[in-house]
């Protein structure tokens, strides 16, 4: 079988010749059709090459923003170490609980995915490929991961979530004329009371998923009441959440997945942020990314910044770059640019504006043909015209 180091070379676009036929033994793990995109500068006339090079390097050389309360250098170092060891559980904790960014590089300009491939950790490579953002310069046309094993464990966990629901809120279980949870003993050890409904749950799931519930159940457990029908089960009342939203949270905690829609994604996102569930926040971000349009992209971008959803924020700025000629006529977009400029601490007149830098980057990042160059120039001119109208230089 082809070593995973070769896969790493493909993913990182290293200048190593790799015939397509040598990838065939990896078909059971991944089927990748990678279309390498030549750097835009190689297709530009000499007169325009320096301008686009400056635009693309602008994002890299921009001054760093003040550090925020998030993952620190120790977490990033831990991520690289865990990828070398193949510790997928530690990597999942760092990504889903500590919200560590996967698109980072060490002093040798290597990524966590590179080390996972280099050391041959197939399961970890699958996880990283499913969660890492696409890097500029690579176009992934097809990415398929074969299903691994059966979903028996997932079904059993879903059954526990079904049992936790109040009987009044349970929807049908197929066409059988009885409830499939009737003869299933789940042995709950905590009851969450929401809007008069009792959810019979398990502390281990909630404590393992959320530091919020861990503190609530371990530090303030003595303040709880007891369930009348089951005196041994304590009752904790949760406020400012509907039973429908808690049901979405419940299924995520038990099964790592839940049913979301554009209608409930924002409400679930607010609750996920309150309950310290970064994985559920990302699921909400994926739903919001599916409904981006010219009317809501600014509002969703602000939501992404508020809840620190970096992937969704990047998707919003990419959409803005494609629609910039229409957005420059929008008062809402102009206000967003002014607010982002004002948010830069001690900003000087010629300092960069993060939102503008991101849009410029996306405009210039995928330029491959002369017609695309012309379109990119028109978009940049429209953006510069707005900045001039607002009296901003960056």
Secondary structure as UniProt FT lines:
FT   HELIX           4..11
FT   TURN            12..13
FT   HELIX           20..28
FT   STRAND          30..36
FT   HELIX           40..43
FT   HELIX           46..61
FT   HELIX           73..85
FT   HELIX           88..96
FT   TURN            107..108
FT   HELIX           112..118
FT   TURN            119..120
FT   HELIX           122..131
FT   TURN            136..137
FT   STRAND          138..145
FT   HELIX           152..164
FT   HELIX           167..169
FT   TURN            174..175
FT   TURN            180..183
FT   STRAND          190..194
FT   TURN            195..196
FT   STRAND          197..201
FT   HELIX           203..209
FT   HELIX           211..219
FT   HELIX           221..223
FT   STRAND          225..226
FT   TURN            231..232
FT   STRAND          234..237
FT   HELIX           243..255
FT   TURN            262..264
FT   HELIX           265..274
FT   TURN            275..276
FT   HELIX           278..289
FT   TURN            290..291
FT   TURN            294..296
FT   HELIX           297..306
FT   TURN            307..308
FT   HELIX           310..322
FT   HELIX           324..327
FT   TURN            328..329
FT   HELIX           331..343
FT   TURN            345..346
FT   TURN            349..350
FT   HELIX           354..365
FT   HELIX           370..390
//
